[in-house]
Amino acid sequence: MTDDSHPARTADGSEDSLEDHTQQLHRHLEHTAELPIDRDANRWLGEADAIARDVAMSDLEDDVVVERVGKIQHLLSEVDETGHEEADDHLEAAIQCCKAILEEARHN
């Protein structure tokens, strides 16, 4: 991640950097991989996790990060439910991370 990552406001009013949000996004998706979930959901989440891992672990320009997070958001929108309550919670948190990243990008 570049050092010029813009901070994004969290729900509680504190600020997290773009890097912080991408790390959170990756952690939530990574946790879904450890849980017994619906096969179709697993396919979408697995692809989203692979992109999120790349975004979180690579030094990418902000516009590339935003583009890839948009792809992740699309993949997550394909999942209705996972069949596992904890995975559903991580899915919702990942969706919120995507929204925060994309919303902040629109304001910059």
C-alpha positions in Angstrom: 0.0 0.0 0.0 1.3 3.5 -0.7 2.0 5.9 2.1 -0.5 8.4 0.7 -3.5 6.2 1.7 -6.3 8.4 2.6 -8.0 7.8 6.0 -11.6 6.6 6.0 -14.1 7.2 8.8 -15.4 4.2 10.6 -18.9 3.9 12.0 -17.7 5.1 15.5 -16.1 8.3 13.9 -12.5 7.2 14.2 -10.3 7.1 11.1 -8.8 4.0 9.5 -6.4 4.2 6.5 -7.2 2.5 3.3 -4.6 -0.1 4.3 -6.4 -0.8 7.6 -9.7 -1.3 5.7 -8.2 -3.7 3.2 -6.6 -5.7 6.0 -9.9 -5.9 7.8 -11.6 -6.9 4.6 -9.1 -9.7 4.0 -9.4 -10.9 7.7 -13.2 -11.2 7.4 -13.0 -13.2 4.1 -10.2 -15.3 5.4 -12.3 -16.3 8.4 -15.1 -17.5 6.1 -12.7 -20.0 4.5 -12.3 -21.7 7.9 -16.0 -22.3 8.3 -18.3 -25.0 6.9 -20.4 -23.0 4.4 -22.6 -23.5 1.4 -20.7 -24.7 -1.6 -21.9 -22.0 -4.0 -21.2 -19.3 -1.4 -17.8 -20.8 -0.9 -16.9 -20.4 -4.5 -17.8 -16.6 -4.5 -16.1 -16.0 -1.2 -13.0 -17.9 -2.2 -12.6 -15.7 -5.3 -13.3 -12.6 -3.2 -10.8 -13.7 -0.6 -8.1 -14.3 -3.2 -8.5 -10.7 -4.5 -8.7 -9.3 -0.9 -5.5 -11.1 0.0 -3.7 -9.6 -3.0 -5.0 -6.1 -2.2 -4.0 -6.5 1.5 -0.6 -8.0 0.8 0.6 -6.0 -2.2 1.8 -2.5 -2.6 -0.8 -1.2 -5.0 -1.8 2.3 -6.1 -5.0 3.5 -4.4 -7.0 3.5 -7.7 -6.1 -0.2 -8.3 -7.1 -1.0 -4.7 -10.5 0.7 -5.3 -11.0 -1.1 -8.6 -10.3 -4.5 -7.0 -12.5 -3.7 -4.0 -15.3 -3.0 -6.4 -14.8 -6.5 -7.9 -14.8 -7.9 -4.4 -18.1 -6.1 -3.6 -19.6 -7.5 -6.8 -18.5 -11.1 -5.8 -19.9 -10.7 -2.3 -23.3 -9.4 -3.7 -23.6 -12.9 -5.4 -23.8 -14.6 -2.0 -27.3 -14.7 -0.5 -26.3 -16.6 2.6 -23.5 -18.9 3.6 -25.5 -21.5 5.6 -23.4 -20.6 8.7 -24.2 -17.8 11.1 -20.6 -16.8 11.9 -19.8 -16.8 8.2 -22.8 -14.6 7.5 -21.5 -12.1 10.1 -18.1 -12.1 8.4 -19.8 -11.7 5.0 -21.7 -8.7 6.3 -18.6 -7.2 7.8 -16.7 -7.6 4.6 -19.5 -5.9 2.7 -19.3 -3.0 5.1 -15.5 -2.8 4.6 -16.1 -2.6 0.8 -18.7 0.1 1.3 -16.3 2.1 3.5 -13.4 1.9 1.1 -15.5 2.8 -2.0 -17.4 5.6 -0.2 -14.1 7.1 0.9 -12.7 6.8 -2.6 -15.7 8.8 -4.0 -15.0 11.6 -1.6 -11.3 11.9 -2.6 
